[in-house]
Amino acid sequence: GRGLGLVSAEEVSRRAVRRKISYWHKSRAGSKYFQHNMKESILAFALAIALSSAFVPSAIPAVSLLRHHHASTQLYSSSENVDDLPSLEFSSADTEEGNVHANKPWDHEKAGIQTHKLTFRSPHPDERGKGGVSASESIQALEVVARIPRSLILVGGGDFFAYDGDAPRAVEAAANAQNRTWVTDLTAATLVALHPTLSELAMDKKESSSGSTLISKQQWVQSWVSGGWATHGSDLGPPEAQFGQKCTTGSLLSTGSDNDANIYAKFRLPCHPAIHRAAVGLAFLTNMEDGEEECREALARRGAVFRSMRDALLPLVLEPTERERMASMRERRAWDVADVVSRMLSRATLLQLPGVDGEVSTPAVVPLHERLAQCDARGENVKLIADDMELLLVATRDIKQGEDLTRDYTTAPRLVGDETEGALHLLLQFGLPPNAWH
């Protein structure tokens, strides 16, 4: 009929489609195969559209990429049609209330920390929780600028738990983890400091003559707000972004499972959609061409470490944080553990402490030192030195008046198997801003 011009080409196509559909429905097996693949294709297509549309700028000329402006934390700007890409931009950068990474106030002097020639301010929004400690006057090399009681530090691992009066609970919980590492030990020590029992507080008050050490340590940990990238949901873009913060369970770190590769393979996705989207955005933020897979592996590694200790450390969370999202007590405890893991990792350092066989390098978190800015090419200008019952913060070189005190975050302890470098490492683990990615 088509050769004689009696039937149009469009009609031939329609009939061909009807014949194919009829063929599949003639057999029951064929019908099921057709229906299954149609559903799978539709779901995969919908996910692909949602993921891609979340990252494709709607107004390309209005987009300004950070890779050409490393001095600023604003990734892109647009007068209209702002897209849903993850960003380092803050909504109210000029106000303290708008700084979602600003740590809560903590009186370090009341806790017993003595400082010399130092001045303090709250970190600016573009510092993402790091910085704000500077020299009030010139400081000479080897001069002691702070004395920190050893009883205040958080230490994880082996004999060094002995520095914490509340260590037994932490040791017992960490020992029950699936895969015990320094991260497990230090997270357990942090949770015990954050959630002291009544008996521990009573014992501490009885033994301390100059105020409660446990209360000071608890208030210090409570002041932590900033952490690694995506500790706060705003790092994943606006609340309404598809597969952004609204699709996480508590936080990005606590989202997903160890079986995600199999669960989402049917949707042609390598992992949980929120983690996949975050990996794409993280590669964009750190200017890593073809770095999506490396970013995804880094996010997956953090999630696996958290899940390996989650169940063992849940009992250490005595009072879970109240959240806007409805959840069970167990879920809220798990989310609190995830938050502590991220915030602890962003503050950890290596201390040289006396051990059985001489000085041993052990992971720890030290008040005041944990909030210092990242150093420049000259290296850190202060260093921690253990001395009897306190830690000394000593200048490694001459420091000018007004100069920020700095540390080298690249020497901090890492997750087992973490080989990330540069911007990805500094942003993901420590939350450091672009001006620190030199």
N, C-alpha and C positions, 0 to 999 in steps of 0.2 A: 504494500500500500504506500510506503514511503517513496518507492521508486516511481510510482505513478503520480505522485503529488497529492494523493488522497488523504494522507495523514501527516500532520506536522511533526517536526523533529521533537518539539516539546511533548507531544502526545506519546511518541515512541519512548522517550525517557521515562514518562510517568508509568507506562505499561511495564517497562523493564523493572522498575522499582517494585510495582505490585507483584510481578512474577517472583522476584527474589523474596519478598515477604511471605508470599504464599508457600514458597518452597520450604522456608524455615518452619512454618506452622504445620506442614504436613506430617512432620515427625515430632513426637513429644520431646525427644532429646534435643532436636534442633531448635525447638521453641525455647527450651530452657537456656540453651547456649546463647541464643539471640538476646533474650531478656537479660541474662546475667551480664553480658558484655555491654549492652546498652546502658545499664545502670552504672557499671564500672566506668564506662567512658564519660558519662554525664558527670559523675562525681569528680573524676580526675580533671575534666575540663573546667568545672566550676572552681576547683582548688587552684588550678593553674591561672585562671583569670584573676582570682582574688589575690594571689601572691604577686603576680606581675603588676597588677594595677596599683598595688600598694607602694611600688617602688618607681614606677614610670612617672616622671614629673609631667603635670598637665600643661605647664607653660615653660617649655625648654629655655626660651630666651631670658626668662626671669630667674633662672637658677644660677647661683654662684657657688662653685665647688670649693670645699675647704682645701683641697690639695694645692691651690694657688695662693691660699691665705692662711698659713699655719699660725699666724699670730692671733687669730680669732677662733673662738669656739663655735661660731655660727656656720653651719654647713651650707645653708642655702637661704635665700630670702626671696620673697615674692610678694608683690602688692596685692595679689589675689590668687585664689586657687592653690593655697599652700598644700603640698602633697603630704603623704603619710610616712615619709622616710624617717627611720630613727634619727635622732638628732642630739647634739650636745648643747643645744640652745635652751635657755631658761625662759619661762613665760614672764617672770617679773624680776629681771636681773638687777634692777636698781633698788630693790627692797629686800630686807632680811627675810620677810615672810615668803618671798618668791624663790629663795635659795633652798631647793629641796635637798641639797647635799650638805647644808651647814650643820655642823655638830652642835649639840645642845651645850649650854654653858656648864662648865665644871671648874670648881675652885681648887686648883692644884696646890695652892699654898696651904689651904686648910688640910689637904691630904698629907702635908709634910714635905712637899717638893720645894727645895730652895733654889732660887734662880739668881743670876748675877749678870747685870748689864743686858737684860733682855726686855723686850716689850711685846705685848700680845694684842691681837685683834682677831675678829672672826674672819675666816677665809672668804674671799670674794666668790660670787657665783661661778665665775669662769675658772676658779681654782679647784672646784669639785671636792671640797673638804680638805685639801692639802695646802699648807702654808699658814701665814699669819704670825709666825714667830721670827722676830728680827732683832738686830743688835741696837740697843738704845744709845750705845757709844762704842768707840773703837775697842776691838778685842784682839789681844795678841795670841799668837800661836801657842798651844799647850795650856792656855788659860781655861780653868774650869768654869763653865757657864751655868751648870745645873747639877744638883745633887738629888738623886731619886732613891727613896727607900726601896730596898730589894723586896720587901714584903708586898709592894704594890704591883710588881711585874707579874705577867702571866707567862708561865713556862710549861711546855708540854714535852713529856718523854722521860722515861726511866727515872733515874735518881733525882732528876731536877724537879720532879713533882714535890720534893721535900720542902721547896721554898714556899709552897702554898699550904696554909694550915687546913684548908678544906680539900686536900688532894685525894683522900681515900675514895670519896664518891666518884671523882673524875677518873681515877685509875680503874675502878671496878667497871664503870660504864664503858670506857674506851676498850677494855679487854674483851668485851662482848661484841665488838664491831666485826663485820665480815672481813674487812681488810684494814688492819690497824696501821696507820702511818702517823707521822708527826702532825698532820692536819687533824686526825682524830683526837690525839692527845691534847692539842692546844684548843680545839673547839670544846672538848669536855671541860677543860680548865676554865674557859671563858664562860660557859653555861653555869658552872658551879659558882663562879664569882657573881654572875648576874642573878642567880636564884639561890641565895644562902638559906639554910634552914634555921629555925628558931634556936635549936641547940647550938649550932655553929655560931650564931650571933651572940648568944649568951656566953659561950666559952671565949670568944674574941674580946668581949667587953670585960670579962674577968681578967684576962691576961694582958690587956693593953692599958697603959697608964696615960696615954696621950690621945685618946679618941679611938674609935673603932676603925681598924684597918679594913675589915670586910665591908663596912658601910661605904668607906671612901672608894674602895675598888668597885663596888656595885654601882655607885654613882658615876664613876668614870666609864664603865662599860655601857651604862644607860645613856651616856652622852653621845655614843657613836651613832651616827646617821649615815654618813657616806660609806661607800664600799666599792667593790669592783663594779664593772659596767653592768647595767641592768639590775642592780640591787633595788633601785627605784624604778617603778614602771614607766616613768616619763622618758627614760632612755630608749624605750621601744616605740616612741612616737606618741601622737595624741591618743586619748582614751578610746576614741571611736575607730581607730585603725583596725582593719580586718587582720586577724591573726597577730595582733599586737598584744598590749598589756591586758586587754579584756579576755584574752584566750589563754592566759597563763593560770596556773594553779598556785596561788600565793605569790610566786615570783618566777622569773625565767629559770633560776637554778633548781627550783623544786618542780618544774614542769617536765613531763615525759617519764619514760621508764627504760629499763635495760633491754626491753623487747621492741622498742619503737621501729627498728629496721624492718622487722617482720610485720608489725601491725600496719605500717603505712606503705609497705611495698605495693599493696594492691591499688593504692592511689598514685602510684608512680612517684612517691616522695621518699627521700632517704631517711627521714626522721619526723618528729612531731612538727606540724605546720608552723607553730609559733617559733620553734627553734630554727627551722629552715629559713623563715623570714628574717629572724634575728641574725643568722649567719650571713645572709646576703647584705643586710644593712651594716653589719660589723665590717665586712670586707670593704664596703663603700666608705665608711667612716675612716678607716685606717689606710685608705688609698692602696689597697692590695689588688692588683689586677690578677684575675684568675685565682683569687685567694678564698673563694667561698668554701671550698672543701676543707681547707686548713682551719678556717674560722668555725665551721661546723664541728670538726673534730675537737677543737679546743672547748667548745660549749658542751659537747657530749662528755668529754673527760671530766669537766667540773661536775656535771650532773651525776656521773657514775660514782665519783668520790663522795658526794653528798649522800647518795642512796646507800652506799656501803656502811655508813655510820648512823643513818637516820634512826632506825628502830632501836639501836642500842642506846642512843642519847636522848630519846624522847622522855624518859623518866626524870631527867635533869631539869626539864622545863616545868617548874612548879605552878606558875601562873601564866598561861599563854596570852599573847597580846590580843586585845580586842581589835577586830577588823571590820571594815564595811561589808565585805563579802561573807555571807552565811557559810559556816563550816563547822564540822564536829571539833571536839576538844583535841582529838588526835591529829586532825589535819592542821589545826592552828599551832599545835606544838611542833609539827614537822616544818611548817613555814618559818617558825621562829628559829629552828635549828639551821635552816637554809640561810636566813638572814645573818645569823652569827657566823656561819662559815664564810660568807662573802666579805663581811666586815672585818673578820679576823685576818683573812688572807691579804686584804689590802693594807694591813698594818704590821704584819709579821716582819721580823728581822732575825739575824743570827747573832747570838751572844757568845762570847768566850767566857765560860764559867768553869770554876775549878771542879774537876771530876776525880775519880779514883786514880786514873793514870795521867794526871795533869789536866791542863785546860782542854775543854771539849766545846766544840761549836754546837749550840743547840737553838732551835727556833723559840722565839719569845715575842711578846708584845710589851713595849715599854711606854709608860705615860710620857707625854710631851714629845718624845722621839717619834711616835707613831703618826704625828700630824705634820711633820716637817715637809717642806717642798722638795721636789726633785732637783738634784744638782745639775750644773751645767758641765761643759767639757772639762772644767778644772777639777771636777770631782767634789765629793762631799766636804763641807767645811767644819763638820763636827763628828765626833765618834764616841761610842759608848765604851766605857772601861769599868769592869767589875772591881770593887774595892770593899772588902769586908762585908758590911751590912748595907751597902748602898752602891748605886751605879753613878759613875761620873760622866757627864756630857762635856767632852773636852774639845776645844778648837784645834783643828788640824793645820790651820794656817791663819794668817792675819785676816780679820773680818772688819770691814769698814762699817761705820755708823749707818744704820738704815738698811744694811744688807740682810737678806733673808738667811736664816739657818737652813741648811739643806742636808739631805742624806741621799745615798745611792740606792734606789729601789731595784736596780738590776741585779744587785748582790743578795737580795732577799731570798728566802727559801721558796721552792717551787713545788707544785704538785708532781707526784711521781709520773714520769713520762712526758712532762711538759717541755717541749723544745721550741716554743714560740719565741719570737724575738721582736725587738723594736716596738712600734706603735701598738701592735696587737697585744703583746705581753703587758705593756705598761697601762693600756686602757682596760683590758679585760680583768686582770688581777687587782690592779690598784686604783682604777678609775681616774688615772692621771689625765689632765687636759692636753690638747695638741701642742701647746708651747713647751711641753716636757718631752716630746717625742724626738728630740734631736739625736 
